[in-house]
Amino acid sequence: MVEETEVKPENMIEEIKIGEILKLLPHRYPFLLVDKLKNIVPGESGIGIKNVTMNEPFFQGHFPENPVMPGVLQIEAMAQTAGLIVLTAFPEEERSGNSVYFMTVDDVKFRKPILPGDVIEFHVKKEQAVRNVFKFRGEARVEGKVVSQALFSAMVFKKA
């Protein structure tokens, strides 16, 4: 389980809204899967928020009679949250000059379906960093209960 920090670090960012997310991530509709970030400790941890609605394009095929958010998109949303956490550690003038790329996914577990109307919190914490490669632990929670989890890694590249 991803543990929450009791004491707020001095560098904690309370919230990043969608306007700033759009400046940091290259993803756009329908593939931008994080609506907001909160409790960000730059380069260390944070919580991504996704408001799931029936209007999501993936529900047209997954599954029309029983809409369930695909597991791979849950993992992608964790990775987008991790990318935002990493990018907030850069000075503001350098943030848009970097990209974060998914590398590995391990130990994935899906515990409960995510449905329209759910608000997902993606709790992501850095486990390790070596140069430009980061390993993370992530959990998706709905109403405080873990619905999926994964270990994953990503690499930061300077944009050409």
DAWOHU-V387877 format. One record per helix or strand. SS is the DSSP state (~ for helix, > for strand). FROM is the first residue (numbers start at 1). TO is the last residue. If there is no record, write none. Layout:
ss = {SS	SS}
from = {FROM	FROM}
to = {TO	TO}
//
This chain:
ss = {>	~	>	>	~	~	~	>	>	>	>}
from = {12	18	36	45	57	71	92	98	119	133	145}
to = {16	24	41	51	60	87	95	110	130	142	158}
//
